Amino acid sequence: MDSEDLNDMKSDKLAKHIPIVGRHLDSWKNVITPDDATIIKLSGLSNITCLVKAKDRSVVPRYVIFRIFNNDLAEGDFEGAVFQCLSDEGIGPK
């Protein structure tokens, strides 16, 4: 991981990823800038886990967990399966 990757892990740099949520959730298609949402880096496994909150209360769901897989040593499919299992068991976010 180079210094550019490390800088991307800071919350202010993560804001550039907000529009990606709208590509997967139609209700978020107009949430595209830091003025539209807040992104907070959470503790995660070996990749980046963020909580993204739409500022507009009419956006449903208002909170989204957003994962950025940027660690070549931690396979995204494996971490995704662990994340899903934690959710299914009620000990992680839905």
C-alpha positions as CSV (number, residue, x, y, z in Angstrom):
1,M,0.0,0.0,0.0
2,D,1.5,3.3,-1.0
3,S,1.1,6.8,0.6
4,E,-1.8,7.6,-1.8
5,D,-3.7,4.6,-0.5
6,L,-3.1,5.6,3.1
7,N,-4.4,9.1,2.4
8,D,-7.5,7.7,0.8
9,M,-8.3,6.0,4.2
10,K,-8.9,9.4,5.8
11,S,-12.6,10.3,6.1
12,D,-12.3,13.5,4.1
13,K,-10.7,11.5,1.2
14,L,-13.3,8.8,1.4
15,A,-16.1,11.3,0.4
16,K,-15.1,10.8,-3.3
17,H,-16.7,7.3,-2.9
18,I,-20.2,8.6,-1.9
19,P,-21.6,8.4,-5.5
20,I,-20.8,4.7,-5.7
21,V,-23.6,4.0,-3.2
22,G,-26.1,5.4,-5.7
23,R,-25.0,3.0,-8.3
24,H,-26.2,0.1,-6.1
25,L,-29.2,1.7,-4.3
26,D,-31.7,3.7,-6.5
27,S,-32.8,5.7,-3.4
28,W,-29.2,7.1,-3.2
29,K,-28.9,8.1,-6.8
30,N,-29.0,11.9,-5.9
31,V,-26.6,11.5,-2.9
32,I,-23.3,12.4,-4.6
33,T,-21.3,15.0,-2.6
34,P,-20.2,15.5,1.0
35,D,-23.0,18.1,1.2
36,D,-25.5,15.2,0.7
37,A,-24.0,12.6,3.0
38,T,-21.5,12.1,5.9
39,I,-19.0,9.3,5.6
40,I,-17.3,8.0,8.8
41,K,-14.5,5.4,8.8
42,L,-15.2,2.6,11.2
43,S,-12.9,-0.1,12.6
44,G,-13.1,-3.0,10.2
45,L,-11.3,-6.1,9.3
46,S,-8.3,-5.5,7.0
47,N,-10.1,-3.4,4.4
48,I,-12.0,0.0,4.9
49,T,-15.4,-0.1,6.4
50,C,-17.5,3.1,6.5
51,L,-20.8,4.3,7.7
52,V,-22.4,6.6,5.2
53,K,-25.4,8.7,6.4
54,A,-27.6,10.6,4.0
55,K,-28.4,14.1,5.2
56,D,-31.8,14.1,3.5
57,R,-34.2,12.2,5.9
58,S,-36.3,11.1,2.9
59,V,-33.5,8.8,1.7
60,V,-34.2,5.2,2.7
61,P,-32.2,3.5,4.0
62,R,-30.6,6.6,5.5
63,Y,-27.5,4.7,6.8
64,V,-25.4,2.4,4.7
65,I,-22.4,0.3,5.5
66,F,-19.8,0.8,2.7
67,R,-16.8,-1.4,2.2
68,I,-13.7,-0.5,0.2
69,F,-11.6,-3.5,-0.6
70,N,-8.1,-2.3,-1.2
71,N,-5.9,-4.9,0.6
72,D,-4.5,-7.4,-1.7
73,L,-3.7,-9.8,1.2
74,A,-7.3,-10.0,2.4
75,E,-9.6,-11.5,-0.2
76,G,-12.7,-9.4,-0.7
77,D,-15.0,-12.5,-1.1
78,F,-13.8,-14.0,2.2
79,E,-14.3,-10.7,4.1
80,G,-17.7,-10.3,2.5
81,A,-18.7,-13.7,3.7
82,V,-17.5,-13.0,7.3
83,F,-19.4,-9.7,7.2
84,Q,-22.6,-11.4,6.0
85,C,-22.3,-14.1,8.6
86,L,-22.0,-11.5,11.4
87,S,-25.1,-9.7,10.0
88,D,-27.1,-13.0,9.7
89,E,-26.3,-13.9,13.3
90,G,-27.4,-10.4,14.5
91,I,-23.9,-9.5,15.8
92,G,-23.1,-7.1,13.0
93,P,-24.9,-4.5,10.9
94,K,-27.7,-5.6,8.5
